[in-house]
Amino acid sequence: MIRYLIKNNIKLMTRSSINILAFVLAPLLVAAVLMSAFSTLMEKYENVGTFTVGYRISGENTGTYIKEALEKMSENNDITFSEYPAGAIEDAINKKELACFIEFGANEYRIYEKEDYSIQGKITEGIISIFYNSLYLGQNAAQAADITVNKADFIPPVDSVDYYGIIEIIYFGWCAIVCAAALFSNEKKYRIRNKYTVSGVSEFKLYLARFISLAAAVLAGIAASAVISSLMLGVHWGNIFLSAMVVIVSVMAATAFGIMLYTITDSMVLTIILAFSIVWVWGFFGGSFETYMFSSLPESLKRISPIYHENRALIEILVQGKSDYFFSALLYSAGIVAGCSAISVFVSKFKRMGRK
């Protein structure tokens, strides 16, 4: 009986194939726009490598200790300090291809930076500032020069193509109920639900048939979108098996959530309004528009959104092969499936009792 119901539901949904086609085209169009808009913001950071800084020492109470300190800093870091005691600073910077130039005075220093070497300039500023602050704290030059740059653990960067190519698949997957518009409208038009009620089919079986057919249709649409985006836009997914698990459970949660709203409201228009409003808020917290890495929203608000858990799990799986949010994404989505399904079946049974 379930197989017949699923087959019939899919047949009703295909009468309005434009809804399924929307799940193929919409993520591609929105992702392409966001990829272009945020491509500069999300450019991958490239290591500046080694660079050379020129310097000159003048004034009283300065001399050998600064040279020794700079030589020691050159050994510990990817910076070479070269002395240019004479000549114009501008000529030294341009002719010697220096990233910047430091002029040391008696109790002060001045850093000249080139516009094209802003990152190197900031690195130099930081190192020299720490060096001078250490001297003022009473450390000798050798101690003050003992500055080593250590690389901290961090999540590898992701560009806008991969980020939005993945994120928009999840976001539009949560709009699954749109795919069921033809199914529910035809059920009302031809009084199909009444026929099922008379036939004695349980509400659980009716729900299961709706759930499986709708989830399958949405998965087919976004799977096609994911394949096209990978081939045409160059979107990467990392570990396909882990990513697929997150996407599948996400679609199942979205399906159960949408069916629950329709079961309660019994209005397709109201269901779509409620679903879109809630999903938009979840997407706003979850990084569907502004990337969750750059978002200033409190972490507690982000974690309320199931989309945040799914987005973060997929991005971290892509860039580092694993994610601490993988299981939370699965459990959160599975909880929504169980809770929304139970509510849908209960409400359907309650309405059936009222019709008797």
C-alpha positions as CSV (number, residue, x, y, z in Angstrom):
1,M,0.0,0.0,0.0
2,I,2.9,2.4,0.9
3,R,4.4,1.8,-2.6
4,Y,1.1,2.7,-4.3
5,L,0.7,5.9,-2.2
6,I,4.3,7.0,-2.9
7,K,3.9,6.4,-6.6
8,N,0.7,8.3,-6.7
9,N,2.2,11.2,-4.7
10,I,5.2,11.5,-7.1
11,K,2.8,11.4,-10.0
12,L,0.8,14.3,-8.5
13,M,4.0,16.3,-7.9
14,T,5.3,15.9,-11.4
15,R,2.2,17.6,-12.7
16,S,3.9,20.8,-11.6
17,S,7.5,20.0,-12.5
18,I,8.4,23.6,-12.3
19,N,8.6,23.3,-8.5
20,I,11.1,20.5,-8.7
21,L,13.1,22.4,-11.4
22,A,13.3,25.3,-9.0
23,F,15.4,23.2,-6.6
24,V,17.8,22.7,-9.5
25,L,18.1,26.3,-10.7
26,A,17.5,28.5,-7.6
27,P,20.6,27.3,-5.7
28,L,22.7,27.8,-8.8
29,L,21.5,31.3,-9.5
30,V,21.7,32.6,-5.9
31,A,25.0,30.9,-5.3
32,A,26.5,32.4,-8.5
33,V,25.4,35.9,-7.5
34,L,26.9,35.6,-4.0
35,M,30.1,34.0,-5.3
36,S,30.7,37.0,-7.5
37,A,29.7,39.5,-4.8
38,F,31.9,38.1,-2.1
39,S,34.8,36.7,-4.1
40,T,37.2,39.5,-3.0
41,L,36.1,39.3,0.6
42,M,36.8,35.6,0.8
43,E,40.0,35.4,-1.2
44,K,42.3,32.8,0.2
45,Y,45.1,34.2,2.3
46,E,48.6,33.6,0.8
47,N,51.7,33.5,3.0
48,V,53.8,36.6,2.3
49,G,57.0,34.5,2.6
50,T,60.3,36.1,3.3
51,F,60.9,39.8,2.7
52,T,63.6,42.4,3.4
53,V,63.4,45.5,5.6
54,G,65.9,48.3,5.4
55,Y,67.0,50.3,8.4
56,R,69.2,53.2,9.5
57,I,70.5,54.1,12.9
58,S,71.1,57.7,14.0
59,G,71.1,59.7,17.1
60,E,72.6,59.3,20.5
61,N,72.4,56.2,22.8
62,T,71.9,53.9,19.7
63,G,74.4,51.6,18.0
64,T,75.6,48.0,18.2
65,Y,72.8,46.6,20.4
66,I,70.1,47.4,17.8
67,K,72.1,45.8,15.0
68,E,72.6,42.7,17.1
69,A,68.9,42.6,18.0
70,L,67.8,42.9,14.4
71,E,70.3,40.2,13.3
72,K,68.8,37.9,15.9
73,M,65.2,38.7,14.8
74,S,66.3,37.9,11.2
75,E,67.4,34.4,12.4
76,N,64.1,33.7,14.2
77,N,61.7,35.0,11.5
78,D,61.2,35.2,7.8
79,I,62.5,38.8,7.7
80,T,65.9,40.0,6.6
81,F,67.0,43.3,8.1
82,S,69.6,45.2,6.0
83,E,71.4,48.3,7.0
84,Y,71.5,51.4,4.7
85,P,73.5,54.0,6.6
86,A,73.5,56.6,3.8
87,G,71.4,57.8,0.9
88,A,67.7,58.7,0.5
89,I,65.2,56.4,2.1
90,E,62.9,56.5,-0.9
91,D,65.7,55.5,-3.3
92,A,66.7,52.6,-1.0
93,I,63.1,51.3,-0.8
94,N,62.5,51.4,-4.6
95,K,65.9,50.3,-5.9
96,K,66.6,47.6,-3.4
97,E,63.0,46.2,-3.5
98,L,62.5,46.6,0.3
99,A,59.1,45.9,1.8
100,C,59.6,48.9,4.2
101,F,62.3,50.9,5.9
102,I,62.9,51.7,9.6
103,E,64.7,54.8,10.8
104,F,65.9,54.5,14.4
105,G,66.5,57.6,16.4
106,A,67.8,58.2,20.0
107,N,64.5,57.3,21.7
108,E,62.1,56.7,18.8
109,Y,61.8,55.0,15.4
110,R,59.9,55.7,12.2
111,I,58.7,53.0,9.7
112,Y,58.2,53.9,6.0
113,E,55.9,51.4,4.3
114,K,55.2,50.7,0.6
115,E,51.6,50.6,-0.5
116,D,52.0,47.2,-2.2
117,Y,53.5,45.7,0.9
118,S,50.9,46.6,3.6
119,I,50.9,43.1,5.1
120,Q,54.7,43.0,5.5
121,G,54.5,46.5,6.9
122,K,52.0,45.4,9.6
123,I,54.2,42.4,10.5
124,T,57.3,44.7,10.8
125,E,55.3,47.2,12.9
126,G,54.2,44.4,15.3
127,I,57.7,42.9,15.7
128,I,59.5,46.3,16.3
129,S,56.8,47.5,18.7
130,I,57.2,44.3,20.8
131,F,61.0,44.8,20.7
132,Y,60.8,48.4,21.9
133,N,58.2,47.7,24.6
134,S,60.5,44.9,25.9
135,L,63.4,47.4,26.1
136,Y,61.3,49.8,28.1
137,L,60.4,47.0,30.5
138,G,64.0,46.7,31.4
139,Q,65.0,43.7,29.3
140,N,68.4,43.7,27.6
141,A,68.6,43.8,23.8
142,A,69.2,40.0,23.4
143,Q,66.0,39.2,25.4
144,A,64.0,41.9,23.6
145,A,65.1,40.5,20.3
146,D,64.0,36.9,21.2
147,I,60.8,37.2,19.1
148,T,59.6,34.1,17.2
149,V,56.5,34.0,15.1
150,N,54.5,30.8,15.8
151,K,51.8,29.5,13.6
152,A,48.5,28.9,15.5
153,D,46.0,26.2,14.7
154,F,43.2,27.5,12.5
155,I,40.6,26.3,10.1
156,P,41.9,26.5,6.5
157,P,40.3,29.2,4.4
158,V,37.5,28.6,2.0
159,D,36.7,30.7,-1.1
160,S,33.3,32.1,-2.1
161,V,32.8,29.5,-4.8
162,D,33.0,26.5,-2.4
163,Y,31.2,28.3,0.4
164,Y,28.1,29.6,-1.3
165,G,28.0,26.6,-3.7
166,I,27.5,24.4,-0.6
167,I,25.5,26.7,1.6
168,E,22.8,27.5,-0.9
169,I,22.1,23.8,-1.5
170,I,21.3,23.5,2.3
171,Y,19.3,26.7,2.4
172,F,17.0,25.8,-0.5
173,G,16.7,22.3,0.7
174,W,15.0,23.7,3.7
175,C,12.3,25.2,1.4
176,A,11.3,21.6,0.6
177,I,7.5,22.2,1.1
178,V,7.4,24.2,-2.1
179,C,7.9,20.9,-4.0
180,A,4.7,19.6,-2.4
181,A,2.4,22.4,-3.6
182,A,1.1,20.4,-6.5
183,L,0.6,17.3,-4.3
184,F,-1.4,19.1,-1.6
185,S,-3.5,21.2,-4.0
186,N,-4.5,18.1,-6.0
187,E,-5.3,16.3,-2.8
188,K,-7.8,19.1,-1.9
189,K,-9.1,19.4,-5.4
190,Y,-10.0,15.8,-5.9
191,R,-10.7,15.1,-2.2
192,I,-8.1,12.4,-2.2
193,R,-7.6,12.6,1.6
194,N,-11.3,11.8,2.2
195,K,-10.9,8.7,-0.1
196,Y,-7.9,7.5,1.9
197,T,-9.8,8.0,5.2
198,V,-12.8,5.9,4.0
199,S,-10.4,3.2,2.8
200,G,-9.1,2.9,6.4
201,V,-5.4,3.7,5.6
202,S,-3.7,4.8,8.8
203,E,-2.5,8.4,9.3
204,F,1.0,7.1,9.9
205,K,1.1,5.4,6.4
206,L,-0.4,8.4,4.8
207,Y,2.3,10.6,6.4
208,L,5.1,8.2,5.6
209,A,4.0,8.2,1.9
210,R,4.0,12.0,1.9
211,F,7.4,12.2,3.6
212,I,9.2,9.7,1.4
213,S,7.8,11.0,-1.9
214,L,8.5,14.7,-1.0
215,A,12.0,14.0,0.4
216,A,12.9,11.9,-2.7
217,A,11.8,14.7,-5.1
218,V,13.7,17.4,-3.2
219,L,16.8,15.3,-3.0
220,A,16.7,14.6,-6.7
221,G,16.4,18.4,-7.4
222,I,19.3,19.5,-5.1
223,A,21.5,16.6,-6.1
224,A,21.2,17.7,-9.7
225,S,22.0,21.2,-8.6
226,A,25.0,20.1,-6.7
227,V,26.4,18.1,-9.6
228,I,25.8,21.0,-12.1
229,S,27.5,23.4,-9.7
230,S,30.5,21.1,-9.3
231,L,30.9,20.7,-13.0
232,M,30.1,24.3,-14.2
233,L,31.1,26.4,-11.2
234,G,33.9,24.3,-9.8
235,V,32.3,23.7,-6.3
236,H,34.1,21.1,-4.2
237,W,32.4,19.0,-1.5
238,G,35.3,17.3,0.3
239,N,34.4,13.9,1.7
240,I,31.4,13.0,-0.4
241,F,30.1,10.3,1.9
242,L,30.0,12.6,5.0
243,S,28.7,15.5,3.1
244,A,25.9,13.4,1.6
245,M,24.9,12.2,5.0
246,V,24.5,15.8,6.2
247,V,22.5,16.9,3.1
248,I,20.2,13.9,3.2
249,V,19.3,14.2,6.9
250,S,18.9,18.0,6.3
251,V,16.4,17.4,3.5
252,M,14.5,14.9,5.7
253,A,14.3,17.4,8.5
254,A,13.1,20.1,6.1
255,T,10.5,17.7,4.7
256,A,9.1,16.8,8.1
257,F,9.1,20.4,9.2
258,G,7.2,21.5,6.1
259,I,4.6,18.7,6.3
260,M,4.0,19.5,10.0
261,L,3.3,23.2,9.1
262,Y,0.8,22.2,6.4
263,T,-0.9,19.6,8.6
264,I,-1.5,22.2,11.3
265,T,-2.5,25.1,9.0
266,D,-4.2,23.1,6.2
267,S,-3.3,26.0,3.9
268,M,-0.5,25.9,1.4
269,V,-0.2,29.7,1.2
270,L,0.1,30.1,5.0
271,T,2.5,27.1,5.1
272,I,4.9,28.7,2.6
273,I,4.8,32.0,4.3
274,L,5.6,30.4,7.7
275,A,8.2,28.1,6.3
276,F,10.0,30.8,4.3
277,S,10.0,33.2,7.3
278,I,11.4,30.6,9.7
279,V,13.9,29.3,7.2
280,W,15.1,32.8,6.4
281,V,15.8,33.5,10.1
282,W,17.6,30.2,10.5
283,G,19.6,31.0,7.3
284,F,20.4,34.5,8.6
285,F,21.8,33.1,11.9
286,G,23.3,30.1,10.1
287,G,25.5,31.9,7.5
288,S,23.4,31.5,4.3
289,F,23.9,35.1,3.4
290,E,26.7,36.6,5.6
291,T,29.3,33.9,6.1
292,Y,29.2,32.5,9.6
293,M,33.0,33.0,9.9
294,F,32.5,36.8,9.6
295,S,29.2,37.1,11.4
296,S,29.2,39.1,14.6
297,L,26.1,37.4,15.9
298,P,26.4,35.6,19.3
299,E,27.4,31.9,19.1
300,S,24.3,31.1,21.2
301,L,22.0,32.5,18.5
302,K,23.8,30.7,15.7
303,R,23.5,27.3,17.5
304,I,19.7,27.7,17.6
305,S,19.6,27.3,13.8
306,P,19.9,23.8,12.4
307,I,21.2,25.4,9.2
308,Y,24.2,26.7,11.2
309,H,25.2,23.2,12.3
310,E,24.8,21.8,8.8
311,N,26.6,24.6,7.1
312,R,29.5,24.5,9.5
313,A,29.7,20.7,9.3
314,L,29.9,20.8,5.5
315,I,32.4,23.6,5.3
316,E,34.7,22.0,7.9
317,I,34.5,18.6,6.2
318,L,35.5,20.4,3.0
319,V,38.6,22.2,4.3
320,Q,39.8,19.8,7.0
321,G,38.2,16.5,6.3
322,K,36.2,16.4,9.6
323,S,34.0,18.5,11.8
324,D,33.0,18.7,15.4
325,Y,29.6,19.8,14.1
326,F,29.0,16.7,12.0
327,F,27.2,14.7,14.7
328,S,25.4,17.8,16.1
329,A,24.1,18.5,12.6
330,L,22.8,14.9,12.2
331,L,21.3,14.8,15.7
332,Y,19.6,18.2,15.4
333,S,18.1,17.2,12.0
334,A,17.1,13.8,13.2
335,G,15.4,15.4,16.3
336,I,13.4,17.7,14.0
337,V,12.4,14.7,11.8
338,A,11.2,12.7,14.9
339,G,9.4,15.7,16.6
340,C,7.7,17.1,13.5
341,S,6.7,13.7,12.3
342,A,5.1,12.9,15.7
343,I,3.2,16.2,15.7
344,S,2.0,15.7,12.1
345,V,0.6,12.2,12.8
346,F,-1.0,13.3,16.0
347,V,-2.7,16.3,14.4
348,S,-3.9,14.2,11.5
349,K,-5.4,11.7,13.8
350,F,-7.1,14.4,15.8
351,K,-8.6,16.0,12.7
352,R,-9.8,12.6,11.5
353,M,-11.6,12.0,14.8
354,G,-13.2,15.4,14.3
355,R,-14.5,14.5,10.9
356,K,-16.3,11.3,12.1
